[in-house]
Amino acid sequence: MSSFTPAIPEISPSIRWAQSVNNTFMEVKFSTRFDSPACLDLFDQDISLSEVDNRTVLHIEAMCRNDKKLLKYQVDLDLYDGVEDFAIDPQRQLDYDEAMRDYRGQWDQY
């Protein structure tokens, strides 16, 4: 009998963002595409900022249990400038489209 344990697949979550001069809004969806259903059973979430080699890195990670299968969503985003201290609340749900409507006057139109 084999004791082989398959590796947990690591995939990047879907990310979209909008930014103005003063604000950046980011929506992270734990799915492979924005038009796919998101994972409903997330656990072991980790969202953090760190300094690595004089650059700021935003680390997002979560485990997903989907149809009796485990997936690991993970991404590290290199940021090009420092980030002011802020609280990261992984439970907060930000409606990207609503935020865009609320701040429409502040957004540059390209």
N, C-alpha and C positions, 0 to 999 in steps of 0.2 A: 504494500500500500504506500502510495506516494504522499509525502507531507509538503508538497509544493503549494505555496501560497502566492497567488498572482499579485503583481504589483498594483497599487491603486493608481489609476490614470490621473495625471496632472494636466489640467487644462486652464486656459485663461478665461476669466469671466468677460462678458460683454461690457464695454465702457463707452459712454458718450459724455461730453462735457460742453459747457459754454462758459465764456469768460468775458468780463468787462475789464476796465482799467483797475477796479478795486476788488472784484469778486470772481471767484471761480466756483462753478457748480459742477458736480460730477455725479453721474448716476451709474451705479454698478449693478448689473443684473447677472445673477449666477445661472447663466445658460450659455450655450455656445453662440447664439445669435439673439439679437433683440426681438426678432419675430418668433422666437421659440419660447415655450413655457419655461418659467424659472423653476429652480429647485424649491420645493416646499418644505423640505426637511433639512435645514442647515444646522450645523453645530460646529463647535471649536472655531468660532470666528476670531480673526485677529486683524486689526487695522492699526497701523502704526507708522510713525515718521521716524527716520533715523538719519544720522550723518555718516556717510561712507565716503572716504577719500575726498573730503571737502565738497561733497555734493549731498543734497537732500534726496532721500528715497522714500516714496510712499509705498508701503507694503500692505497688500490686501490678500487675505487667505481665508478659506472656509472649507469645511468638509460638507459633502452632500450625500444623503442617502436617497437614492432614486431607484424605484423598482428592484429593491433588494441588492442594489449595486452601489458601491462607494465610489465617489469622485472627489478629487481634490482640486478646488479652484484656487489659483494663485497667480498673482502678478506683482511685479516690482516696477514702479514708474519713477524714472529719474526726473527730478524737477530742476529747472534751470536757475532758480533763484531761491533764496531762503524763504521759509514759511513762518509767519507769526504763530506764536503758541495758540492753540485752539483745542477745544474738546472734540474728540471723535466719538460719536454715538452710533454704534453699528445697528441699533434698533430703529434709528430715525429713517423714515421713508420720505424722500424728497421727490415731489412731482416735478420733473424736469420741465414739462410743457407749461405748467402753472407758473413756475419760477421765471420762465422766459416771458410770459405775458406780464407778470408783475414788474419786471425790470426792463421792459421793452425800450423805454426811453434812454437807458444807459448803454444799450448794446450797439456796437458799431455794425453797420450793415455793409457787407462786402458782396 
